C-alpha cells in the first residue's frame, strides 16, 4: 500500500464534467488499495456536502481557494509573454495552494504525488524523494491550436497560436520531470511524444501509458424516452470554449436545414456558463440555450438525437460515454469522437461538414431501425469497453512500476 497525494484543479464532485468523472473514479479505484489524500482547488459553487462525499472515498481531503480576477488574468498574460510560459500555467500559480502543499509535505509522509491534468503539473513537483505520476486528460497544445484555427478575431487568433506553441514546449518538458505519464487516448500520447522529440527532451520509452476515461454504467442507466422525443440536444459545460463554439456552429450552419424539414424539432443547448454569443441565439429558430439544466432526466427523455458538434478539443469526450450509458442515438464530428473506439453506423454516426452532420441527424431521427440500433449498441459498447471497474486495473501496473522503482 502506498500513501498518495492526489492533486486536482477542480473538486472531483459532483460528476458533471469529464474531468471530474475521470478524477472521481480514479480516486475510487486507487483508494481500494492505497491511502489517498486529495488536495483540490475549490470555488464558490463547491459545497460542503461535495467534500463530505469525497471523504467517504479518500483518507483525507484538503482544499485551497481558486483565486480568479481580471488583475490576475492580466498579470498572467504579462508573465507568460515575458517568460515564454503558458498563460494558463501562470494564471494558476496560486499562493494558498503552494502554502497548503508545503504544510502537508512538512508534517506528513507520502510515497507518490499524483498530479491530475497539466494545470496541476507545477504543484506535482513539490517535495523531495517522492515518486511522481502525471495524468494528462488531453494534449492541451492541440486543443489550443484548434481553437486558433476557428477564431475569427485576428488579435485573439495570434495570441491563441502563441499560447499553443508555449503549451507544446511546456507539456514536453514537464513530462520529463515525472516518473510516469498517463494519457487518456493513444492519439494524445502520440501528440505529446511528438513534441518531446521536437524539443529534444530526454524521456525514456516506457514513460507513458494510455488509460481511457471510464464511467460506471451501473450508476447511469438507460433513459426511458417520451412517446415522441423532439429535442436535438447538445450537452456540456459551456465555459469550455470548444463546447460553446461547437454548439454555435451547429446552430448557425447545421440547424437551419434540419429545422426546415422538421419544424417540430427543438435544438437544445444545456450546460452552465454559456458565453454571450451563444445565449444570443436563444429563442431564435427553435434554438433553446438553457444554461445549467436542473431537470436533466426530463431533458434526456425528450431527446431524439444527442449531438457532439465539436470542431476543437482533445482527450476524450465523456459526454459520448454518458450518451451511450443513457442509450441515446448520437451524431458527432470526427474530432468530437476522437480518442474513443467507435463504429460509425453501429453505435454512432459521424459527420464533419454541415451537410453531412445534418444528414446524419435526420437519419438518426427518421430511421426507426437505425435509431434503435444506435441505442442498443451504444449501451453494450460502454459496458464492454469503458467500465472503470475493469479498465482501471491498469492503474495497478502504473503504481507497481512506480513503487518498485
Phi, psi and omega per residue, in radians:
X1 nan 2.398 3.121
X2 -1.941 2.699 2.987
X3 -1.709 2.032 -2.982
X4 -1.954 2.328 2.991
X5 -1.792 1.914 -2.983
X6 -1.871 2.094 -2.998
X7 -1.949 2.246 3.128
X8 -2.317 2.595 3.136
X9 -1.480 -0.393 3.036
X10 -2.204 2.596 3.098
X11 -1.148 2.206 -3.005
X12 -1.324 0.655 3.094
X13 -2.924 2.470 0.026
X14 -1.284 2.968 -3.020
X15 -1.529 1.189 -3.076
X16 -2.013 0.148 3.020
X17 -2.450 2.796 3.119
X18 -1.092 -0.682 3.138
X19 -1.076 -0.779 -3.129
X20 -1.151 -0.668 3.116
X21 -1.096 -0.764 3.093
X22 -1.025 -0.901 -3.063
X23 -1.094 -0.780 -3.025
X24 -1.116 -0.787 -3.087
X25 -1.350 -0.484 2.990
X26 -1.154 -0.755 3.071
X27 -1.018 -0.773 -3.132
X28 -1.098 -0.700 -3.136
X29 -1.206 -0.838 -3.102
X30 -1.118 -0.616 -3.100
X31 -1.215 -0.275 3.063
X32 -1.200 -0.444 -3.024
X33 -2.185 -0.196 -3.067
X34 -2.368 2.924 3.054
X35 -1.697 1.987 -2.978
X36 -1.980 2.213 2.972
X37 -1.840 2.093 3.116
X38 -1.586 2.263 3.011
X39 -2.124 2.115 -3.023
X40 -2.444 2.603 2.885
X41 -1.218 2.627 3.031
X42 -2.270 2.685 3.134
X43 -2.147 3.042 -3.067
X44 -1.025 -0.587 -3.078
X45 -1.386 -0.204 3.089
X46 -1.263 2.337 -3.010
X47 -1.946 2.704 3.120
X48 -0.963 -0.620 -3.131
X49 -1.180 -0.444 3.056
X50 -1.174 -0.733 3.095
X51 -1.167 -0.667 3.097
X52 -1.049 -0.732 3.109
X53 -1.077 -0.748 -3.130
X54 -1.179 -0.487 3.101
X55 -1.232 -0.306 3.030
X56 -1.326 -0.283 3.142
X57 -1.753 -0.764 -3.009
X58 -1.752 2.738 3.066
X59 -1.176 -0.579 3.130
X60 -2.714 2.671 3.080
X61 -2.301 2.153 3.096
X62 -2.137 2.522 -3.067
X63 -2.321 2.719 3.026
X64 -2.356 2.525 -3.096
X65 -1.249 2.397 3.012
X66 -1.470 2.048 -3.082
X67 -1.719 2.169 3.124
X68 -2.324 2.425 3.051
X69 -2.884 2.840 3.111
X70 -1.109 -0.652 3.125
X71 -1.110 -0.763 3.124
X72 -1.111 -0.665 3.126
X73 -1.108 -0.766 3.132
X74 -1.120 -0.725 3.119
X75 -1.080 -0.673 3.132
X76 -1.157 -0.679 3.109
X77 -1.103 -0.804 -3.138
X78 -1.086 -0.800 -3.131
X79 -1.145 -0.699 3.131
X80 -1.040 -0.818 -3.138
X81 -1.202 -0.575 -3.104
X82 -1.308 -0.521 -3.024
X83 -1.978 -0.029 -3.063
X84 1.167 0.257 3.103
X85 -1.441 2.574 3.035
X86 -1.054 2.434 -3.121
X87 -1.093 -0.660 -3.107
X88 -1.163 -0.509 3.095
X89 -1.300 -0.774 3.098
X90 -1.078 -0.645 -3.120
X91 -1.124 -0.557 -3.070
X92 -1.647 0.282 2.990
X93 -1.413 1.667 -3.010
X94 -1.985 2.090 -3.067
X95 -1.008 -0.773 3.136
X96 -1.016 -0.565 3.100
X97 -1.225 -0.755 3.072
X98 -1.027 -0.742 -3.128
X99 -1.145 -0.728 3.129
X100 -1.087 -0.785 -3.126
X101 -1.165 -0.692 3.089
X102 -1.038 -0.757 3.124
X103 -1.120 -0.823 -3.118
X104 -1.082 -0.792 -3.075
X105 -1.254 -0.345 3.122
X106 -1.457 -0.401 -3.067
X107 -2.048 -0.128 3.112
X108 -2.301 2.710 3.130
X109 -1.820 2.337 3.083
X110 -2.250 2.713 3.103
X111 -1.743 -0.626 -3.030
X112 -2.379 2.409 2.923
X113 -1.827 2.169 -3.098
X114 -1.999 1.796 -3.124
X115 -1.643 2.227 -3.105
X116 -1.736 2.072 3.115
X117 1.300 2.794 -3.092
X118 -1.104 -0.455 -3.119
X119 -1.126 -0.442 3.140
X120 -1.798 0.106 -3.071
X121 -1.111 -0.603 -3.141
X122 -1.166 -0.570 3.141
X123 -1.387 -0.473 3.131
X124 -1.218 -0.134 3.115
X125 -1.618 0.063 -3.139
X126 -1.235 2.735 3.068
X127 1.402 3.056 -3.094
X128 -2.314 2.603 3.053
X129 1.242 0.365 -3.128
X130 -1.866 2.635 2.951
X131 -1.470 2.601 -3.002
X132 -2.332 2.366 3.056
X133 -2.246 2.376 3.127
X134 -2.032 2.162 -3.139
X135 -1.822 1.868 -3.107
X136 -1.632 2.132 3.123
X137 -1.413 -0.350 3.103
X138 -2.896 2.974 2.966
X139 -1.546 1.736 -2.994
X140 -1.094 -0.536 -3.127
X141 -1.137 -0.567 3.123
X142 -1.250 -0.744 3.066
X143 -0.958 -0.773 -3.097
X144 -1.216 -0.681 3.071
X145 -1.029 -0.755 -3.102
X146 -1.206 -0.622 3.067
X147 -1.117 -0.665 3.122
X148 -1.107 -0.681 -3.131
X149 -1.075 -0.562 -3.083
X150 -1.753 0.128 -3.113
X151 -1.528 2.034 -3.099
X152 -1.333 -0.441 -3.114
X153 -1.368 2.152 -3.029
X154 -1.072 -0.826 -3.109
X155 -1.114 -0.789 3.120
X156 -1.104 -0.654 3.127
X157 -1.107 -0.731 3.132
X158 -1.139 -0.756 3.124
X159 -1.134 -0.701 -3.137
X160 -1.166 -0.668 3.076
X161 -1.126 -0.691 3.087
X162 -1.088 -0.722 3.120
X163 -1.115 -0.669 3.107
X164 -1.084 -0.749 3.117
X165 -1.126 -0.718 3.126
X166 -1.143 -0.681 3.116
X167 -1.176 -0.673 3.119
X168 -1.029 -0.796 3.136
X169 -1.167 -0.766 -3.088
X170 -1.131 -0.809 -3.117
X171 -1.085 -0.665 3.131
X172 -1.157 -0.810 -3.045
X173 -1.303 -0.620 -3.098
X174 -1.234 -0.494 3.123
X175 -1.054 -0.576 -3.118
X176 -1.200 -0.312 -3.099
X177 -1.602 0.006 3.082
X178 -1.926 2.649 3.140
X179 -1.359 -0.572 3.073
X180 -2.447 2.532 3.063
X181 -2.242 2.210 3.081
X182 -1.898 2.529 3.069
X183 -2.142 2.729 -3.111
X184 -1.563 -0.262 3.079
X185 -2.451 2.693 3.046
X186 -1.157 -0.552 3.111
X187 -1.058 -0.826 3.136
X188 -1.144 -0.687 3.105
X189 -1.029 -0.789 3.121
X190 -1.091 -0.741 -3.108
X191 -1.131 -0.709 3.103
X192 -1.167 -0.767 -3.141
X193 -1.104 -0.579 3.108
X194 -1.127 -0.675 3.106
X195 -1.254 -0.559 3.062
X196 -1.072 -0.731 3.084
X197 -1.190 -0.691 -3.117
X198 -1.073 -0.724 -3.094
X199 -1.674 0.128 3.060
X200 0.978 0.837 3.120
X201 -1.566 2.229 -3.125
X202 -1.336 1.846 3.123
X203 -2.343 2.345 -3.125
X204 -1.229 2.698 -3.045
X205 -1.177 -0.463 -3.118
X206 -1.598 0.287 -3.054
X207 -1.237 -0.516 -2.961
X208 -1.912 2.648 3.041
X209 -2.609 2.485 3.125
X210 -1.765 2.171 3.046
X211 -2.331 1.953 -3.048
X212 -1.204 2.781 2.968
X213 -1.185 2.391 -3.133
X214 -2.251 2.871 -3.132
X215 -2.260 -3.107 3.085
X216 -2.018 1.703 -3.122
X217 -1.037 -0.460 3.138
X218 -1.227 -0.409 -3.132
X219 -1.679 -0.094 -3.125
X220 -2.351 1.600 -2.977
X221 -1.559 2.838 3.098
X222 -0.992 2.473 3.133
X223 -1.460 2.374 3.048
X224 -1.488 1.950 -3.058
X225 -1.309 2.667 2.990
X226 -1.213 2.965 -3.050
X227 -1.062 -0.719 3.130
X228 -2.263 1.454 3.110
X229 -1.091 2.459 -2.979
X230 -2.288 0.047 -3.083
X231 -1.772 2.450 2.842
X232 -1.802 1.991 -2.869
X233 -1.983 2.304 2.978
X234 -2.031 2.197 -3.006
X235 -2.219 2.373 3.078
X236 2.798 2.802 3.103
X237 -1.182 2.035 -3.046
X238 -1.420 -0.048 2.986
X239 -1.215 -0.426 3.096
X240 -1.389 1.959 -2.987
X241 -0.902 -0.731 3.140
X242 -1.032 -0.616 3.114
X243 -1.117 -0.842 -3.101
X244 -1.174 -0.760 -3.128
X245 -1.115 -0.689 3.125
X246 -1.165 -0.715 3.106
X247 -1.121 -0.696 3.117
X248 -1.163 -0.695 3.087
X249 -1.050 -0.788 3.131
X250 -1.075 -0.799 -3.096
X251 -1.079 -0.663 -3.045
X252 -1.545 -0.666 -2.980
X253 -1.804 -0.519 -3.030
X254 -1.833 -0.759 -2.978
X255 -1.076 -0.707 -3.064
X256 -0.961 -0.709 -3.137
X257 -1.196 -0.663 3.097
X258 -1.156 -0.789 -3.112
X259 -1.079 -0.638 -3.121
X260 -1.118 -0.634 -3.107
X261 -1.568 -0.422 -3.081
X262 -2.342 1.327 -3.078
X263 -1.145 -0.218 3.133
X264 -1.353 -0.228 -3.055
X265 -1.492 2.692 3.071
X266 -2.197 2.301 3.023
X267 -1.608 2.031 -3.054
X268 -1.959 2.190 3.067
X269 -1.897 2.054 -3.117
X270 -2.124 2.299 3.133
X271 2.716 2.417 -3.016
X272 -1.252 2.723 3.068
X273 1.078 0.845 3.053
X274 -1.180 2.459 3.121
X275 -1.256 2.935 -3.079
X276 -1.045 -0.697 -3.085
X277 -1.146 -0.346 3.092
X278 -1.560 -0.774 -3.141
X279 -1.116 -0.435 3.103
X280 -1.138 -0.316 3.124
X281 -1.481 -0.200 -3.087
X282 -1.065 2.252 3.110
X283 1.553 -0.101 3.129
X284 -1.659 2.232 2.972
X285 0.934 0.754 3.133
X286 1.081 0.569 3.009
X287 -1.742 2.300 -3.091
X288 -2.176 2.001 3.113
X289 -1.864 1.842 -2.961
X290 -1.538 -0.430 -2.883
X291 1.270 -2.563 3.122
X292 -1.125 2.268 -3.115
X293 -1.734 1.875 -3.102
X294 -1.212 -0.660 -3.111
X295 -1.841 1.281 -3.069
X296 -1.173 -0.635 -3.116
X297 -1.052 -0.752 3.132
X298 -1.125 -0.763 3.141
X299 -1.050 -0.766 -3.130
X300 -1.198 -0.620 3.114
X301 -1.127 -0.486 -3.141
X302 -1.612 0.069 -3.078
X303 -1.484 2.135 3.084
X304 -1.493 -0.713 3.117
X305 -2.497 2.345 3.092
X306 -1.696 2.257 -3.068
X307 -2.075 2.531 3.087
X308 -2.221 1.385 -2.991
X309 -1.563 0.866 -3.066
X310 -1.413 2.446 3.046
X311 -2.062 0.010 3.043
X312 -2.540 2.865 3.136
X313 2.461 3.104 3.120
X314 -2.797 3.056 -3.135
X315 1.179 -2.394 -3.131
X316 -2.163 2.527 3.038
X317 -1.613 1.815 -3.107
X318 -1.148 -0.381 3.100
X319 -1.063 -0.457 3.078
X320 -1.235 -0.754 3.079
X321 -1.084 -0.710 3.113
X322 -1.086 -0.793 -3.126
X323 -1.103 -0.643 3.046
X324 -1.103 -0.773 3.097
X325 -1.018 -0.738 -3.137
X326 -1.313 -0.107 -3.118
X327 1.041 0.852 3.096
X328 -1.824 2.422 3.032
X329 -1.172 2.482 -2.939
X330 -2.419 2.533 3.039
X331 -2.227 2.370 -3.120
X332 -2.468 2.808 2.889
X333 -1.378 2.940 3.070
X334 -1.073 -0.763 3.121
X335 -1.116 -0.674 3.128
X336 -1.049 -0.655 -3.113
X337 -1.678 0.122 -3.085
X338 -1.011 2.410 3.079
X339 1.470 -0.080 -3.135
X340 -1.943 2.396 3.065
X341 -1.270 2.073 -3.085
X342 -2.302 2.931 2.979
X343 -2.330 1.750 -3.108
X344 -1.044 2.218 -3.115
X345 1.627 -0.238 -3.129
X346 -1.947 -0.869 3.116
X347 -2.122 0.024 3.142
X348 -2.909 2.767 2.978
X349 -2.048 2.456 -3.078
X350 -2.037 2.343 3.042
X351 -2.614 2.369 -3.055
X352 -1.977 -0.401 3.046
X353 -1.688 2.799 3.083
X354 -0.960 -0.684 -3.117
X355 -1.191 -0.791 -3.119
X356 -1.183 -0.714 -3.134
X357 -1.146 -0.783 3.138
X358 -1.108 -0.715 3.116
X359 -1.103 -0.685 3.134
X360 -1.140 -0.718 3.098
X361 -1.066 -0.769 -3.132
X362 -1.168 -0.634 3.068
X363 -1.107 -0.810 -3.125
X364 -1.117 -0.507 -3.120
X365 -1.422 -0.693 -2.987
X366 -1.675 -0.427 -3.093
X367 -1.610 1.761 -3.046
X368 -1.082 -0.676 -3.140
X369 -1.138 -0.800 3.101
X370 -1.102 -0.762 -3.140
X371 -0.979 -0.817 -3.128
X372 -1.188 -0.648 3.130
X373 -1.121 -0.744 3.117
X374 -1.093 -0.695 3.137
X375 -1.113 -0.900 -3.069
X376 -1.177 -0.813 -3.080
X377 -1.183 -0.625 3.110
X378 -1.082 -0.800 3.141
X379 -1.089 -0.784 3.133
X380 -1.115 -0.627 -3.088
X381 -1.163 -0.778 -3.117
X382 -1.212 -0.590 3.085
X383 -1.138 -0.627 -3.065
X384 -1.426 -0.637 -2.948
X385 -2.054 -0.206 -3.027
X386 -2.346 0.638 3.069
X387 -1.677 2.111 -3.036
X388 -1.091 -0.494 -3.114
X389 -1.011 -0.617 -3.103
X390 -1.753 -0.800 -3.042
X391 -1.169 -0.599 -3.062
X392 -1.345 0.048 2.948
X393 -1.081 -0.319 3.084
X394 -1.076 -0.454 3.094
X395 -1.113 -0.430 3.074
X396 -1.054 -0.696 3.136
X397 -1.175 -0.691 3.117
X398 -1.052 -0.859 -3.071
X399 -1.303 -0.552 3.051
X400 -1.067 -0.740 3.101
X401 -1.150 -0.711 3.119
X402 -1.088 -0.865 -3.009
X403 -1.297 -0.582 3.110
X404 -1.220 -0.568 3.099
X405 -1.208 nan nan
